[in-house]
Each structure stands twice: as structure tokens, then as C-alpha cells.
Amino acid sequence: FLLLCGDAPFGGCGGPESMEELKENILAGRFAFEPANIWADVSLEARDFIQMLLVTDPNLRPSVEEAQHHPWIRAHHKETRSEATLSPNVVKALVSFKDMPITKRLMLEVVSFTLLPDQVKDMGLEFEKMDTDGLGEISLHCMKQILTRSSGGHEALSEEEVEEIFNAMKVGKSEPRVHWHEFIAACLPECHVDDRNLRIAFDRLDKDHNGFITLEEVVQLLARDV
């Protein structure tokens, strides 16, 4: 809803609604496709998709798999994702990432959270190439599908190498899939990182804001993420 019209469905983004009205709208699932001049350019299929999702009863909402089969989603879905070729530079970055010390991998993950869309716009397509399930995450199976075949100017990797890359990107976490920021952390050399990103990342690590990062602060980061 927000991406299609620039406003939130229930109000509250600088609009005239009070917090109480906003709460009532959310609980009642009350929204409208307004203003009309904006929504006039949005297809009926897109509106139907939104109405299907914005349902107050969670038991009546579609699952992720069901939502993926909606006509509006299928019309824009890349059916040939599994045949796409990954950038050789991205593959090189992934291989280098797995050989880094865990502390460096964690630092890169902190930096990944500071990047703006324009700084990672080229990475979106690369991520989609490995997200062959179309779930917004990368499974080990999907990663093997792409990296164990030779294409796009890079040599095929062994299944063992792919598993090492996958585990390195997870940095010890137990989830069975790689998320967007973990992918960006591994591909940081291909992103447009600037001093602003480094300063924000530094400030997040410098918990007591004394101008330097202590060993204790690094250990706290390791203990939290591993």
C-alpha cells in the first residue's frame, strides 16, 4: 500500500488522524484507496492483492506461498531466476568473505545496516538470482543451485565450498536461510560504501560514545551474534 501510493493504509504518517483514530483504523482493518487520482493508475489486480493481505483475522490471510500465486505477483515474477548468472565479482566477494575472521565478518554486517537503497541498488538483482524460491531469503539449496554451476564468467564451486560460504554468511546463527543484510555484508566490496556508513557503524559499536571501541564492546557483539 505504502509503495503504491506513498501513504500508510490506516493513516498516521503526518495525516490528521489522532493516535486513537489510528488505533481504531488498524483494529477494524479500515482503509480506503485514496486519494483517487493516485490510485487511478494502480491496477485492479494490485488493489485486490492489498485487500487480500490487509485482513484483521490472521486465519483469513493468505500464507506466503498463497500470496506468491496471486495474479498480480505472478505477472511480475521472474520465472527464469534459477537460470540467471551471478556476477563474477559477487562470487569473488562471497568466496573472500568465508575466509575472513569472524570479527571482520561481524563488523561488515554492522556496516551493512547503514547502507541506503542507492548504495545497494545493483545488489538487489544479484540477491534475486539466488533467491530462486522467491521468498526474500536465500536457502542453502538455492545457493547451491547457482554457485555449483559454471556460468557468467565464474567457475563452479563445490558443494562443500558453498556450505562454507553459507555458514560464514550466517555468522553462527541458527536460521536456515540467509537474509538481505547478511548477503549485503558478504558483498560489501561491490556496494558504494562511504565515510558516513563507517561513522554510523563505528557509533553503533561505541556503546558508551567515548570515541573509541574497546575489546569489551567487540566481545559483547560476538556474544550477541554467535
N, C-alpha and C positions, 0 to 999 in steps of 0.2 A: 504493500500500500504506500509506504513512505517513498520507495524508489520510483514508483509510477507517478505520484502527484506532488511529492515534496513536502507532504504534511503527514502527521500521525492520524490513524483512523479514529481515535477516541478524543482527540484534542489534547491540549496541554502543552503544545510546543509554541509557546508565546501567544496562544489564542486567548479568547475572552473567558474560557471555561475556568471555573474555580476548581480547587483540588477535590472538593466534594462532588462537583459535576463530573469531573474526570473519572473519579472512582465509580460513580453510578453508571457512566457510559461503558466502562470496562466490564463491570459485573453483569450488566444487561446485554453486553455484546451489541451495543447501539452505535452504529456508524452509518455514514452516507457517502456516496460517490460525488462529493462536492469539492470545489466549485465545478459547475457543469462544463465550463469552457475548457478546463484542464482534462476532465475525464472523457470529453467528446472524442479525444484522439486515442483513447485506450480501448482495445478490443473487448468484445463481449466475453471472449474466452478468458482473458486476463481477469476481468471482473468476477467471472464465475469461479476462477481459481481462488481469488481472495475470499469470496463468500464461503467457499468450501472450508477454508482454513480458520477464519475468524468465527468460530463457533464456541460458545461458552462451555458446553458439555464436552469434556475431553474424550468421552466414549464415542462421540459422534464425529470427531475429527478424523481425517484420513491418516494412515500411517505414512512414513516416509516413502515406502515402496508404492503405496497407492497414489500419493501425490505426484510421484515421478511419472505416472502413466496418464496424468491429466493431459488433454489435447494441447493446451497452451504450452506446457512444459515439453511435451514430445515434439512440438513444432520447432522448438529451438534447440533440441538436444543433438549433440554431435554423435551420430550413430557409429562413426568410424574412429572413435577415440582410441581404441585398442590398437589401431593400425598407425597411429601417429608416431612420428620420430622425435625423440628428445634431443634438445640442443647438446652438442658435444661439450660445450663449456659447462652446462649444468651437470652433465655426467662427471666431468672432471672435478667439479666443486663437491659433488656428493662423495666421490672416492677420497678426496683430500680430507673431507670432514670426518670420515670414520677413523682416520689415523691421528686426529688431534687429541690432545689430553682432554679429559672430561671437564676440567676447569675452563678451558678455552671454549669448548662447545657450549657450556652454560653461559659464558659471557656473550657469545654470539646470539644465544636465544634471548637474552635480556635486550640486546640491541634490536632484535627482530621486532619487538613490541613497539619500538619507537618510529618505525618507518611509516610514511604516508603513502596513500594509494599510487601517486605519481612515481614514487621511488621503486615500486614493485610491479608496475603495470605489465612489464614483459614476463614476469614470473607467473602471472595468472594462467596464461595459456600452457606453460610448461607443467603447472600443477594439474590442470585438467587432463593433460595427456596421460598422467599416471593415475588419475582418479577414474579408472575405466568403469567403475561401478556407478559413477555419477552421484556419490553420496557426500561430496565435500570433504572427504578424508581419503587417505591412501592406505590400503591394506598391503600386507606383505605379498599376498598373491598378485595384486595389481602391479606392484613394484617389480616383481619377478617377470611378469609378462612383458614389461617394457625393457628392462635392463639386461635380460638374459638373451636378447637377440641383437645382432649387429645391424645397426641402421643409423642413418643421419650422420655418418662420419665418425661414429664411436664403435669400439669393439665390444662384443658381447661380454658380459660379466658372468662369473659362475654364480650358482645359487648361494654358495657359501659367502661370496663377496657381497651379494645383495642383502643377505641376512645381517651381515656385519654393518652395512650402511643403515639398514632399517633400525637395528638396535642402537646404533650411535645416535640417530635422529631422535629416538625415544628417550635418550639420556637416562635410562634406568626406570622409566615409568612403565606401569603395567598395562596401559591401554593397548588394544590390539591394532590400533591404526595411528598413522602419522597425521597430525593436524597442520593447518596452514602455517602457523608461526614457526613450527618445527621445521617445515620444509624451507621457509624463508631463511631461518638460521643457518641451515646447511648450504644454502645457495647465496649467502650474503655477498660473496665476491662479485656476483652478477647483478647486484642491486646498487642503486645510486645512494650510497651512504655518505652523509656529510657530518660536519662538526656538531651540528645541532643534535643529531642522533646519538653521537658519542657522549655529549654533555648530559642528555636526558638519562642515558643508560648509567653513566657514572653517578648521577644524583640518586638514582634508584638503588644503587649498590651502597652508596654512602649514607647509611641509615641515620647516623647521628649528625649528618651535614656539617662535618668538621673540615671538609676539603680534601680528605684522603680516605682510601679504602683500606681497612685493616684485615688481617688474616681471619679474625673472628667473624667479620662480615661475610667473607668468602666462604668460610666453613658453614655459616648459617644458610647461605644459598645452596650449598651442596647438600646439607642435611634436609632442606625443604624439598628439593627436587629429585633426590636419588633415594 
